[in-house]
Amino acid sequence: MKLDKLLQEFYIRNGLPPNGGINNNGIIDLELSNSELMKMELNALVCITQKKQIEKMGVCRYIEFISWVFISLVVFLSPLIITFVVFFYSIKA
């Protein structure tokens, strides 16, 4: 099975647009049957799901994005940070 067909099946199963993002319509919104979607070429599917007017991110969206990146870094790296703090504290003591 080709990679593009595998990705197409993955996107269809999960209801995701092929390239994802705010500038695409979802596959579920197309209201096509499963057989119609499977017969459709990937390029045709991309053309159908692409929005005509491109939405741009404003300053608020960038601030929100950077905030979430920072929060996720703190949450996911906190075990590593705590481990280093405990290790270096135990060396000094």
C-alpha positions in Angstrom: 0.0 0.0 0.0 1.4 3.4 -0.9 2.1 6.0 1.8 -0.4 8.5 0.4 -3.2 6.0 0.4 -2.3 5.0 3.9 -2.4 8.6 5.0 -5.6 9.2 3.2 -7.2 6.3 5.1 -5.8 7.6 8.4 -7.3 11.1 7.7 -10.6 9.7 6.7 -10.9 7.4 9.8 -10.0 10.3 12.1 -12.0 12.9 10.4 -9.0 15.1 9.8 -8.2 17.3 6.7 -5.2 16.1 4.8 -3.0 19.1 5.7 -4.8 20.1 8.9 -5.2 23.6 10.2 -7.5 26.5 10.2 -7.4 27.0 6.4 -9.0 23.6 5.7 -12.5 22.2 5.9 -13.0 18.8 7.7 -13.7 15.7 5.7 -16.8 15.0 7.9 -18.2 18.4 6.7 -18.1 17.2 3.1 -20.9 14.6 3.8 -19.6 12.1 1.4 -19.9 8.3 1.8 -16.9 6.2 2.7 -16.7 4.6 -0.7 -16.8 8.0 -2.4 -13.9 9.2 -0.3 -11.9 6.1 -0.9 -12.3 6.4 -4.7 -11.3 10.0 -4.7 -7.8 11.0 -5.6 -5.8 12.7 -2.9 -5.3 15.9 -4.9 -9.0 16.2 -5.5 -9.6 15.7 -1.8 -7.1 18.5 -1.0 -8.8 20.8 -3.4 -12.3 20.1 -1.9 -11.1 20.6 1.7 -9.1 23.8 1.0 -10.9 26.9 2.1 -11.1 29.7 -0.5 -10.3 32.5 2.0 -7.1 32.1 4.0 -7.4 32.9 7.7 -4.3 34.5 9.3 -3.3 34.3 12.9 -3.6 37.6 14.8 -1.5 38.8 17.7 -3.9 37.2 20.3 -3.5 33.8 18.6 0.3 34.1 18.6 0.3 35.0 22.3 -2.1 32.1 23.1 0.1 29.7 21.1 3.3 30.8 22.8 1.6 30.5 26.2 0.5 27.0 25.5 3.9 26.1 24.3 5.5 27.4 27.5 2.9 25.7 29.7 3.4 22.3 27.9 7.2 22.7 28.2 6.9 23.3 31.9 4.5 20.4 32.4 6.4 17.8 30.3 9.9 18.9 31.4 9.1 19.2 35.1 10.2 15.6 35.9 13.5 16.2 34.2 14.0 19.6 36.0 13.1 18.1 39.4 15.6 15.3 38.8 18.4 17.7 37.9 17.6 19.9 41.0 17.6 16.9 43.3 20.8 15.5 41.7 22.8 18.7 42.0 21.4 19.4 45.5 22.6 15.9 46.6 26.1 16.6 45.2 26.5 19.9 47.1 25.3 18.4 50.4 
